[in-house]
Amino acid sequence: MRSAKTVPHSSSEDRLSPAERVTRQIKSALERGVRPWVKPWSETGALPLVLPLRANGIPYRGVNTVALWAAAEECGFSSPHWFTYKQCKALGANVRKGERGSFVVFYKQMGRERPDTAHQDEKPELRRILRGYIVFNGDQVSGLPDSFVPTPPAIPQPRDPEEVRLTALFAKIPATIRYGGDRAFYAPGLDIIQMPPKSAFPDVTRFLSTKSHELAHWTRAKSRLDRDFGQKRFGDAGYALEELVAELASAFIGAQIGLPADHIEDHAAYIGSWLTALNDNASAFLTAAAKAQAASDYLLGLMGVSAAASKDEDEDSAQAGMIEA
């Protein structure tokens, strides 16, 4: 196995909050002009992304999905599997010397029951605290069981059965979609999606990924997920965050159903606005990723596709060697 490039690290990271630390991995990719949730074009076409997996095979969710996609893109990792140091040891494997891990987060519920009996009817004072821990990609580990060795991804071929399958999934979503013109958008006031005809797209995957993006916007309605970032005008911070939610939700859906994610044309402008949001608020990407995961789950539910398991991120915390930065 080739030696993997290590993830950049400095002692200053130890002084960052968990939110700042996990978004730093994403920010690094955006600063290079890379959207880590979009698989680059290869000589044979676009490849769908694969959800990053915990040691037990359960996919990561939300911001951790994007952060690990970013780490994999930067370091050239091909394995979808990520392990804590202790999980590697338990499997009889070893993290290779000199490898640096990637940071993921989870919410831990903290608090205790009131000791007195006078307030037994009141709920205990509980709060959720963001914590984090380090994981290593399978490419950074030697001696893993064969079950963790990835197989090369299948290159999607233009074939009618696959188009029929994907089209049938989207047909189950009861959104009002009008076709025509040269713009794709969701109109909240009318609660409709406007799409160019399929013939306007170079292939069906681009058509469906664009539809997926607009359907993610469709979930923002009050009758659905009631999502509002306070957008006042085109291009403001609220607009940028809503676009980020739609981009990520489309990528999460694509990773579930085998659809490459690629939609936004003016990449540089959007990346710039997202970097501004990250600089202004380290938690902005966590919020957008959580909203995107909810939108993805909602649409996959309408499609009849089981979303990635929704277990809390602290499932691995007993073995993770947790740190709070």
N, C-alpha and C positions, 0 to 999 in steps of 0.2 A: 504493500500500500504506500502511496506517495506521502511525503511529509506535507502536512497541511500548514498553510500560512497562519500565523498566530493573530489573535484579535488584539488590536492596539490597547495598551493598558498603561496607566500611570498611577502613582500613589495619590494623585489628586482625586481619583475616582472614589477613594475611600471616604472622602468628605462630602460626596454628593448624596442627595436624597435618593431613595429607590426610584421615584418618578424620573428624576434627572438622569439617573444612571441607565435606566432601560431605554429612555428616549434618545440618549446619546448615540446608541448604536444605529438608530433610525436616522437621526440627524446627520451622522457621518455619511450615510448613503445619499441622502437628499443633497448634501453639499457637493457631492460628486455628480449630481444630475441624474441619479439613479432612483427609480421607484422600486423598492425591493419586493413589492407585491406583483410586479410584472416580470414574467420570465423573458429574458432577451430572445430576440429572433435568432434562430440557428439556420444552417444551410438548408435544412429540411422543413423549416416552418416553425411556428410558435409552439412551445410546449406548455401544457397546463402545469401549474404549480402543485406541489404536494404539501399537505399540512405537516408541520413539524410534530414529531411524536415523542411523548414521554417514554421512559423505559418500559412501562406497562402497556404501551401501544395506544393509549388514549391521546388524541390530538391536543396540542395547546390551543388556547383560544385568545381572542382579543388582541391586546397590544403585544403579548408574548409571541403570537404568531408572526406579527410584522417584525418584531425585534430579531427573531431567529431567522426569518427570511433574509433580513438585512445582513446578519452575521454570516450566513451561508453564502450570500452573494459576494460579500467583500473578501471572504477567505477561500472561495472556490470549493466549499464543501458539497459533496454529492449525497451524503447519507441524510435521511429524514429523521434519524433517531438522535435524541439528546439525553445525556445521563449526568447525574450528580457523581462526584468522586466516589462516594460510598456505594452507589449503585454499580459502578464499574467494578469495584472490588468484590461485591457480592456475586457478580457474574463471572468472577475469575479473570477479569480483564484489567488493563492498566492504562491510565492516561499517560501518553508519552511525555518524556521529559521536555520541559520548555514550552509546553502548550498552555495557552491562556484560555480561560473559559468565557462564556457569554452570560449575561445577566438577565434573569427573568424575575417577575414579581408575582405576588399573590396578596390577597387581603386576609388578615387574621383578625378574628373577632375577639376583642378584649373586654374585660369587665367582670363583675361579680354580683351575686345576689345581695340585696340589702340584708344586713345582719339582724336588724330589728324587726319586730312583728307588726309594728304600727303601719307599715307601708307594704304589706304583703300583696295588696291589690295592684300596686304599681309595678311596672315592668322594670327589670334590673337595668342598671346603667351600663349599657354595652356600646362599644364603638369599634369601628373597623380601621385597622392600621395597615398601611401598605408596607410589606416586607419583601425581601428579595433573596435570591440565592444564585449560585453559579452552576451552570451546566456545560458539558462538553459534547461536541458533535461526535458521531461515530467515527468520522475520519480522523479524529484526534486520539483514538483509543485503539490499542492493540490487544489481541486475544479475545475479541468478542465472539460469542456463539454464532454459528452460521446463520441463524434466524435473523440476525441484525445486519447481515451483509446485503446492501441494496441491489436490486436488479435494475438494469438500465431501463429508463422509462420508455414506454411504447410511444412511438411517433404517431400522432393521429393522422390517419389517411382520409382523404376526401371520399367518403363513401355514404351512400344514401341511408343505410340503417342507422348510422351515428347521427346524421342530421335529423332523421325522424325521431330518434330517442330524445335528443335535446329539445327539439321543437315541441314535442309532446309535453315535456316537463314545464316549459314556459306557458303552454296553452292552459295549464291548470290554474294559473293566477288570474283572478277575476278583475283585472285592471282594464279600464277603457283606453284603448290604443288606437290612434288615428295615424294613417300612413300617407305620406306625401311631403313634398318640399325637400329642403336640403339641411334641415336642422333637427336635432334630437333634444327634447327637453320635457320636463314635467311641469304642467301648469297647475299650481296649487288651487287657485280660485275655481277653476273648472274641474279639477281632479281628473285630468286626462294626461296621457302621455302622447307626445307627437314624435313620430319616427319617420325618417326617410324610407322609401321602399327597399326591400331586401336587395334589389338589383343595383342599388347605389353603393353597396359595400363590396369590397374585393373578395370576400368569402363569407360563409355562413357563421363562422366563429366570431368574426368582427361584428357582424349584425347582432348576434345573440349577446355578446359581451356588452355592446352598447345598450341593448334592451335591458340587460341585467342592471346596468348602471342607473338607467332611468327608473326602473322598478324599485331600486333602493331609495331613490328620492320619493317615490310614490308612498313608501311606508311612513313618511314623516307626518302624514295627515292626522288630525286629531282623532279620527275614528279608527286609526290603526296604532301607531306607536307614539303619536303626539310629540314629535321632536322639533325643537325650535332653538336655534343658536342666536336669535335676536338679529337676524339679517335685516338691514335697513335699505340697502341698495346693492346693485350688482357689483361684485368684486370686493365687498368689504369682508371683515374678519368672519362674520357669521356665514357669509356665502362660501368662503374658503373652507371652513370647517364642514359645512354640509356637503361640499364637493368631495372632501376627504372621506367622509362617511360613505358616500356612494361608491367611491373608488375602492375602498377597502372591502365593503360589503360585496361588491362584484367579484373581487379577488377571492374572498372567502367562499362564495358560492361556486366559483369556477374550480377551486381546489376540491370541492366536494363532488362535483358532477363531471369533472374532466373537461372544463372549458377554459382555454387560455384567456387571461385578462389583459386587455389593452383597449383603452378608450380615449382618454383625454389627448387632444391634439397639441394644445399649447402647453406642453409639459413644463417648460421653464418658468412660465408665469405662475402656474399653480405651485410648483415646488418652492418658488420664492415666497409665496404667501404662506405656505405651510411652515417654512423655516421661521418666518416672522412670528407665527403663532407659537412655535416651540420656544423661541427666544423670550416671548412675552410671558409664557406660562408653561412650565415643565409638564404640567398635568394635562395639557390640551390634547396631546396625542392619545393619552390613556382614555380620556373621555370619548374622543372620536372613535377609537378602536372598540370601546365597549358598546357604543351606539351602533357601530357597523356590525358587530357580532349579533346584536339584537335584531337588526334589519335582515341579516343573512338568515338567522334562525327562523324568522317570520316567513320569509319567502320560501325557504326550503320546506317549511311545514306545509305551505300551500301546494308545493310541488309534490308532496308526499315522500320527500327524501329525509331520512333521519339526519339531523344536524350532528356535529361533533359533540361528544358527551359533555354535559354541562356541569361536571363535577368541579368543586371549588379548587382553585389553584393550589391550596395548601395541602392537597392530598399527599404530596411528596415531602412535606416539610419535616416529617420525623427523621428522614434520612438526608435532608438537603444540606445540613450544615448552614442553617439560615443566618443571614446577616442583615442588619438594618443599618443602612448607610445614611 
